[in-house]
Amino acid sequence: MRLCELLDAATIKIEMAAGGKKEAIEELVDLLVQAGRLSDRAGALEALMKREAVQTTGIGNGVAVPHAKYAGVAALTAALGISRPGLDFDAVDHQPVKVVLMLLAKVNDPGPHIRALAEISRLLQVPGFYQKLIDAKSAADLLAVIAAQE
């Protein structure tokens, strides 16, 4: 599973406007709608917010990985946002989140979803990777950072 294959310039937002969890999720869902990867905005938001109600996906160290299974996607899809000032995502370490990587997976196909979460975990353990994401100046830069580590 390669994250750079799930993302493209249309599904990446540098300088997110969101200040909190709900707004960040909405902003990334809107990217997927605009990119033509998602047609039911309301259904996707509902699935993601239900997942957040179970437990925050703000995993700490400046990262959130909101994810949900949702029948309205044909295949695993992703969006990535950067918030340089950080946003309140109810992270487990109570620190602001600067990297938000959202996944929406098919309901009856957990394999790609689990592999993507594992790849995200692996990448975040690479020394300097997080900072390179934050420092990226464009979507192309972000994709290059991810591709270089994969």
N, C-alpha and C positions, 0 to 999 in steps of 0.2 A: 504494500500500500504506500503510495507516494502522495503526500499532501499537495505537492506542486501540480499534480494532475487533476486535483479536485478544484483548484483555484485558478482564476484568471484575473486580468485587470478589472473586469466588470464586477467581480465579487470581492474586491479588496477596497477598503476605505482607509486612507491615511487621514489623520486629523478628524476623528469622529467628533460629532457635535454633542453626543449624549453625555449626560452628567450622572446617570444612574443605570441600574440594571435593566429596567423595563425599556427605557429609551434606547439603550445599546442594542438590545435584542430586536426592537422594532427597526432600528437603523439597518441592521444586517439583514433582516428579513426583507426590507425594502430593496436592498441591493439585489437579492435573489429574484425578487419579482421583476425588477427592471432588467435583469439579465436574462429573463425568460426561463429561469429554472424552477419557478414556483408561480402558481396562479392563484392559490387560495391563501392570501395573506392572513386573514383572520384565523383560519384553521391551523396554520403553522404557528402563529403566535400563541394560540391556545395550547397546543402541544408543548411548546417550549416553556410556557409559564407554568403549566401543570408539573413539568419535570422540575422546575426551579422550586416549586412549592414543597416538593419532597425533600430536597436538600440543595443548597446552593452549589452551583458549578464554578464558583469563584474558588479555584483550587489553591490560591496563595501565590506568593512570590510575583505578584503583578499580573497574574494570568487567570482568565476565565474561559471555560470551554462549555458554553451552553449547548446542549444536545438533546435530541428527542427523536423518537420513532414517529413517523408521520406518513399516513397513507397517500398523501398528495404529491409525493416525489417518486419519480420513476427509478431513481438510483441515488446512492449516497451523494449529497451535495454539501458544499461548505462555503462559508464567507469568513473573512478576516478583517478585523478593524483594529486600528491603533489609536489610543488616546494618550498623547504625550503628557498632559497634566494628570491623567489618571481619573478614574470614575469610581463611584461607590457601587460595588457589585455584591455586597454582603459576603465578601471573601472570608474564608476560614481563618485567615490571619489578620482580618480587620484592616488590611492595607488596601490602598487604591489599586485598581486594575488598569493596566495600560495595554494589554494584548487580549483581545477577545476573538476566539476562534470558534465559530458556530458550526455545528453539524446537524443535518437532518437526514435521517436514515429511513429506508423502507421498513415497513412494519414486520414483514415476515422474512427478513434477510439480515440477521444480526452480524454475520461475519465481517462484511466491510466496515461496519460501524465500530466493532471491537478492534479491528486492525488499525483503523484511523486513530482511535483513542490511544492505542499502544504506540503508534508512531509519534503522536503529539508528545506523549510522555517521554519517549526516547529523545526527541529533538530538544526538549526543554532541559534535559540533563547535559547537553553539550555545552561546555564552557564558552561563554560569550555569545551564544545563540540569541538569547533573549535581548541582550543589548543591541545586537545587530538588527533585530526586528524593529526595535524602538528607533534606531538611528536611520532606518530606511527613509529615503526621500520621495519614493514613488512606488506604485504598485509593481512596476517592473523590478525595482530594487528588492522589494520584499520577496517576489518570486525567485529571484536570483539567490538570495540568502537561503531560502528554503531548499532550492534545488541543489545548492552547493553542499548542504549537509546530508542530503538524501543520496 
